[in-house]
């Protein structure tokens, strides 16, 4: 069965957003990273026994798709759809350092791509570069101050960095101003874990 690249693109974005939205803190208020369970999307199902991806547990089809995307990007480096798709594949393969320049190339053509900033936030968070994760999240908020996902993520980054007061302030405001949203429910759960 051949998976269409459009589906992979959507799955990767969804997986990145879901992982980023489920930051947690330990009961004692200290830092915790993310839910360590591997996402159950079509890309990650190719890995055996929930092990992190490496050459021994990734399907040959994944590498074939990755190579095809690399060639397409080399042929047409101005195609932002292919750049993003290739960067998403690299991110799924945990090749973060290779994905970042591709995402930045997309941003150089359109600096208001929220999806790219969320992908970069995901990468920087996983690399434990929380300051950079916060920086790219703030870029989203600089032109879309009402982006609830970015607001929630900013609180999650603060909590992970051990700044529980800042996280509490962000999440409380989010919960009070947008009580009937998914992000407000996540903020409420986060607030309960900060206590």
C-alpha angles and dihedrals in degrees: 000000000000115000115217114240090233090063092048090049091053093043093051093050090047093048092049092049094046093050092047092048093055100063109147138193127215119251091254091058095247124133123287126174117216140304099294095209113112115249115258098229130126093266097050095042086074090073119090122235095356089286119153111265120274135146092278098058107033121093119249087235090065091054090045091053090046092052093046090052091049090054093047091051091049090052094047113017091172094065100103092186091060092041090055093044092050091047090050091053091049089049091051087052089052090243090137097158090057094046098051097068090050092052089047089051089056090049091052087063096040115013094187098065103133091187090059093049091051090050090051091047089053091051096046091046091052090048087052091240092137095167091058091044088054091047095055091043089054089053089062090049092048091070100020107036091170096058100127095194091055090047091052092045091051089056091047092051090049091050092048090051088054095252095129094163092058091045090049092050093049096044095044091053091047092049094046096046098041106025098159098056134100090240091053090054090050090048090051090052090047091051091052090053092050091063 
